[in-house]
C-alpha cells in the first residue's frame, strides 16, 4: 500500500457521509471500511497513513495549527494533522504548499466564527481500530514507524508573537486575530 490508498479510503469515507460530516466521522467510517479488508492489508495501511502525518510535520503548519486552535501542544498538533488528512488530498496538498490558504477554507472559516478547534485524533488510530474490529487483536508491533523530520529553524519563534504571525501567516492571523491595527 501507499499514500494513494489512504487518499482513496478518505475519499470513499467522505462520499459515504453527509457533506456536513466532521473529521471524526470520516475517521470512524475509514476504520469501518478498512476493517472489511484482509488483516494483512489493514497492517499495510498503517505506514502510508503515518507517512502522510509525518510529511505534514512542519513548523509552518504547526504555526497555523497554533493560530487555529489557540495553541497546539505536541498531541494537539498530531490531532490537527489528523484533521487535515480527513479533509482529503486536495486540501492536504494545498495546505502543505501554503498553510495560509487555510484561511480560505470554508471549514476553517466556520470554525473561526464558532470558536471551534480543528482536531481529529481518531485518524491516528484508523488502522489500529480497523485491525481490532477485524481480528479482535491489536495492530502488531512494528506495523509502522514514525521518524519526524527536523523542524525548519526559520520558523523557530514564539507563536504568541502576533506581529510575526501576521507577517508569516497574514490571512490566518487576520481571520483569528482580526485586522491589524
Secondary structure, 3 states (H helix, E strand, C coil): CCHHHHHHHHHHHHHHCCCCCCHHHHHHHHHHHHHCCCHHHHHHHHHHHHHHHHHCCCHHHHHHHHHHCCCCCHHHHHHHHHHHHHCCHHHHHHHHHCHHHHHHCHHHHHHHHHCCCCCCHHHHHHHHHHHHHHHCCCCCCCCCCCCCCCCCHHHCCCCCCHHHHHHHCHHHHHHHHCCCC
